[in-house]
Amino acid sequence: MSIYFTKNFQRAFGTFPLTGDALRHALELALDAGYRAIDTAQLYKNEQDVGATLETSGIPADDLLLTTKVMHTHFTESQFLDSVKRSLDHLKRDRVDVLLLHWPPADGDVQPSLALLREAQLLGLTQHIGVSNYTAAMMRTAKALLDVPLVVNQVEFHPLLNQSVLLAAAQETGIPLSSYCSVARGLVFQEQLLRDIAQKTGKTVAQVTLRWILQQGVSVTTMSTSAANLRNNYAIDDFTLSAEDMATIDTLTHSCVRIVDSKKVPWAPVWDTPERA
Ligand SMILES: NC(=O)c1ccc[n+]([C@@H]2O[C@H](COP(=O)([O-])OP(=O)(O)OC[C@H]3O[C@@H](n4cnc5c(N)ncnc54)[C@H](OP(=O)(O)O)[C@@H]3O)[C@@H](O)[C@H]2O)c1
């Protein structure tokens, strides 16, 4: 079973783009709402704020699932491990629970950075290892190269994007998916179809959206700075969407809305689309 589906870690609080007081305040609200899985990254420049806030929260490290990600510019022999040690220093930890490669390398050759990631694990700097923004082909290559499981591929996942190719690769490789941009940075709230299902089920559009993600075996990462939205996004384990509602929401995936595209991230890989499968 995915580590993110143990305890209550299937709902993670994402910390991008928050830093400083805004981060501290939102993270405190998230911990109050019940979040125990926390997602940060070297790229977010907030690991120090995350570390300080978690330390003062008094929540035992064993009750948390702390994930950070190594920047692709640190994927060299000389920089990788030092950058992870710096992250641990910022996070005030001897090791993180999950260490991810934030992006695949620009040349598409995943072997060298996966070897460095595995080395970090063997040195005890992280309990689990995973990746982010990997394509289906990269997931298969990683599975073949590694002698331990990758616990996650964190990818953009919401009702306005068809990720059936990655879902199939997750089944095939045993590498579970986790979502980011889970509410498509607010775009899902404009969808009448989701509003109708929300009204029918007595839930909010955010809850219906996140539940649709969870019911596909994909753990959820969301960010909010609002106490009400955080509580709302967390309260998604007391209802089930019918197969009919799931299928209705599936029809929205034809919209092909990608938030994190190559305009925002020039080093992004060529994404999988159902036609390319
Ligand atoms: N691995 C990667 O490459 C990658 C890329 C992007 C993101 N991520 C991770 O995923 C996390 C989440 O993704 P994201 O923040 O980009 O997108 P998101 O969760 O889809 O959108 C966040 C936005 O949605 C709003 N929102 C959240 N819940 C809401 C609700 N119930 N009702 C109304 N508005 C709501 C928030 O505003 P309010 O503050 O007003 O609630 C915030 O502006 C990030 O924080 C980061 O940790 C990873």
The ligand as an SDF file (V2000), in Angstrom:
LIG
                    3D

 48 52  0  0  0  0  0  0  0  0999 V2000
    5.7010   18.6290   -7.7840 N   0  0  0  0  0  0  0  0  0  0  0  0
    5.4470   19.7380   -8.4360 C   0  0  0  0  0  0  0  0  0  0  0  0
    6.0590   20.0510   -9.4630 O   0  0  0  0  0  0  0  0  0  0  0  0
    4.3590   20.6610   -7.9070 C   0  0  0  0  0  0  0  0  0  0  0  0
    3.8280   21.6670   -8.7370 C   0  0  0  0  0  0  0  0  0  0  0  0
    2.8300   22.4950   -8.2170 C   0  0  0  0  0  0  0  0  0  0  0  0
    2.3790   22.3090   -6.9100 C   0  0  0  0  0  0  0  0  0  0  0  0
    2.9260   21.3160   -6.1200 N   0  0  0  0  0  0  0  0  0  0  0  0
    2.4810   21.0960   -4.7250 C   0  0  0  0  0  0  0  0  0  0  0  0
    1.0770   20.9250   -4.6850 O   0  0  0  0  0  0  0  0  0  0  0  0
    0.4990   21.8700   -3.7930 C   0  0  0  0  0  0  0  0  0  0  0  0
   -0.9170   22.2240   -4.2370 C   0  0  0  0  0  0  0  0  0  0  0  0
   -0.9190   22.7050   -5.5790 O   0  0  0  0  0  0  0  0  0  0  0  0
   -1.2410   24.1980   -5.9330 P   0  0  0  0  0  0  0  0  0  0  0  0
   -1.2120   25.0440   -4.7090 O   0  0  0  0  0  0  0  0  0  0  0  0
   -0.3640   24.5580   -7.0490 O   0  0  0  0  0  0  0  0  0  0  0  0
   -2.7170   24.1360   -6.5100 O   0  0  0  0  0  0  0  0  0  0  0  0
   -4.1730   23.9320   -5.8770 P   0  0  0  0  0  0  0  0  0  0  0  0
   -4.1410   23.2240   -4.5660 O   0  0  0  0  0  0  0  0  0  0  0  0
   -4.9730   23.3780   -7.0050 O   0  0  0  0  0  0  0  0  0  0  0  0
   -4.6800   25.4490   -5.7050 O   0  0  0  0  0  0  0  0  0  0  0  0
   -4.3900   26.2560   -4.6120 C   0  0  0  0  0  0  0  0  0  0  0  0
   -5.3280   27.4470   -4.6800 C   0  0  0  0  0  0  0  0  0  0  0  0
   -6.6770   26.9860   -4.5660 O   0  0  0  0  0  0  0  0  0  0  0  0
   -7.3670   27.7010   -3.5580 C   0  0  0  0  0  0  0  0  0  0  0  0
   -8.1810   26.7440   -2.8140 N   0  0  0  0  0  0  0  0  0  0  0  0
   -7.7680   25.6020   -2.2030 C   0  0  0  0  0  0  0  0  0  0  0  0
   -8.8030   24.9670   -1.6260 N   0  0  0  0  0  0  0  0  0  0  0  0
   -9.9010   25.7290   -1.8510 C   0  0  0  0  0  0  0  0  0  0  0  0
  -11.2650   25.6140   -1.4890 C   0  0  0  0  0  0  0  0  0  0  0  0
  -11.7180   24.5750   -0.7750 N   0  0  0  0  0  0  0  0  0  0  0  0
  -12.1280   26.5920   -1.9050 N   0  0  0  0  0  0  0  0  0  0  0  0
  -11.6880   27.6440   -2.6250 C   0  0  0  0  0  0  0  0  0  0  0  0
  -10.3960   27.8110   -3.0000 N   0  0  0  0  0  0  0  0  0  0  0  0
   -9.5060   26.8660   -2.6110 C   0  0  0  0  0  0  0  0  0  0  0  0
   -6.3070   28.3180   -2.6730 C   0  0  0  0  0  0  0  0  0  0  0  0
   -6.7510   29.5940   -2.2380 O   0  0  0  0  0  0  0  0  0  0  0  0
   -7.0020   29.9300   -0.6680 P   0  0  0  0  0  0  0  0  0  0  0  0
   -5.6380   30.0810   -0.0740 O   0  0  0  0  0  0  0  0  0  0  0  0
   -7.7750   31.1950   -0.7120 O   0  0  0  0  0  0  0  0  0  0  0  0
   -7.7730   28.7890   -0.0740 O   0  0  0  0  0  0  0  0  0  0  0  0
   -5.0910   28.4390   -3.5810 C   0  0  0  0  0  0  0  0  0  0  0  0
   -5.0560   29.7230   -4.1790 O   0  0  0  0  0  0  0  0  0  0  0  0
    1.5070   23.0440   -3.7740 C   0  0  0  0  0  0  0  0  0  0  0  0
    1.3600   23.8260   -2.6410 O   0  0  0  0  0  0  0  0  0  0  0  0
    2.8120   22.2670   -3.8020 C   0  0  0  0  0  0  0  0  0  0  0  0
    3.1410   21.7920   -2.5100 O   0  0  0  0  0  0  0  0  0  0  0  0
    3.8870   20.4880   -6.6250 C   0  0  0  0  0  0  0  0  0  0  0  0
  1  2  1  0
  2  3  2  0
  2  4  1  0
  4  5  1  0
  4 48  2  0
  5  6  2  0
  6  7  1  0
  7  8  2  0
  8  9  1  0
  8 48  1  0
  9 10  1  0
  9 46  1  0
 10 11  1  0
 11 12  1  0
 11 44  1  0
 12 13  1  0
 13 14  1  0
 14 15  2  0
 14 16  1  0
 14 17  1  0
 17 18  1  0
 18 19  2  0
 18 20  1  0
 18 21  1  0
 21 22  1  0
 22 23  1  0
 23 24  1  0
 23 42  1  0
 24 25  1  0
 25 26  1  0
 25 36  1  0
 26 27  1  0
 26 35  1  0
 27 28  2  0
 28 29  1  0
 29 30  1  0
 29 35  2  0
 30 31  1  0
 30 32  2  0
 32 33  1  0
 33 34  2  0
 34 35  1  0
 36 37  1  0
 36 42  1  0
 37 38  1  0
 38 39  2  0
 38 40  1  0
 38 41  1  0
 42 43  1  0
 44 45  1  0
 44 46  1  0
 46 47  1  0
M  CHG  2   8   1  16  -1
M  END
$$$$
